[in-house]
Amino acid sequence: MNVRSAAPPRLALSIEAGGREKAETRPLVDLVARRRREHGQRRLKVQGLRLLVAVVVLGGWQLGAQVGDCNTAGHLCVVDKFFWSRPSDIAQKLWTWLTQGTDLGPIWDQVLVTMEETVGGFIVGSILGVIFGVALGRSRLLADVMGPYIKAANAIPRVVVGALFAISLGLDIKAKIATAAILVFFVVFFNAFQGVREVDRNLVANARILGAHDRQLTTEIIIPSALSWIIASLHTSFGLALVGAVVGELFGATQGLGELIYAAKNNFDAAGVFAGMALLAAIALVAEALITALEDRLIRWRPPVTTETRI
């Protein structure tokens, strides 16, 4: 007689049920472990391919600038280092800026000035974009009235607006923040507007039946539902804020990465221009990582999408 046959019937049933639960749980645990392993392998593969792309591009650029002679007629010319510089010269320029400073002062002062203008324009443009986007999305009459003016303002080239701000606000930080805010505003506005229009009308109707007033609808249903649209616009908006700050500096400034690039251009210093661009790209990548972390925290409730792709 074995243990199971000797046990009471109720105890035997519980033993069998426990065995079935373990048997059913094991495939689920194996599936989770396999997915984690596949995710780790894919992440490693992506990082490796990214590194490979960087090596190929930078290596080809360096090799193309090394071989040939672009200053002599009839000689092979692949990359003219006078106009396009070389990765080694760009790295040397960055090292010089970091250790010895720039003609405008320490490199960190230039980065800080541009960051102040960028963050200021990003915050102002994002807040105004969300406010106007939600307001026009909630009111069909207001959207119909203001629609032509919004579209006309969006069609105006941003460089023209930057010149106008330089004339009216001067060459200090206010003009740069205003230029950056204009570039950010329209991207956030259109996403917030569309996000509000895409809110489930059944959800709004049910909330009204339960006694929710307009303020509760806006703060507890409409804005949270449109948050995915708004956060998605921020990924693009910070880069545009950086562009706006640099464009504002090109119109006139005494400090900043835009002024540093402008001075390098006037001196035909291609390495200086690319070094400034590399710093701007590094700032944008750091900001993108921070915005992604903010997105994961704010919309943690959103179910994962298997087809979702991030750039």
Secondary structure, DSSP 4 states (H G I P E B T S, - for coil): --HHHHS-HHHHHHHHHHHHHHHHHHHHHHHHHHHHHHHHHHHHHHHHHHHHHHHHHHHHHHHHHHSB-TTSTTS-BS--HHHH--HHHHHHHHHHHHHH-BTTB-HHHHHHHHHHHHHHHHHHHHHHHHHHHHHHHH-HHHHHHHHHHHHHHHHS-HHHHHHHHHHHH-SSHHHHHHHHHHHHHHHHHHHHHHHHHTS-HHHHHHHHHTT--HHHHIIIIIHHHHHHHHHHHHHHHHHHHHHHHHHHHHHS-SSSHHHHHHHHHHTT-HHHHHHHHHHHHHHHHHHHHHHHHHHHHHTTTSPP-TT----
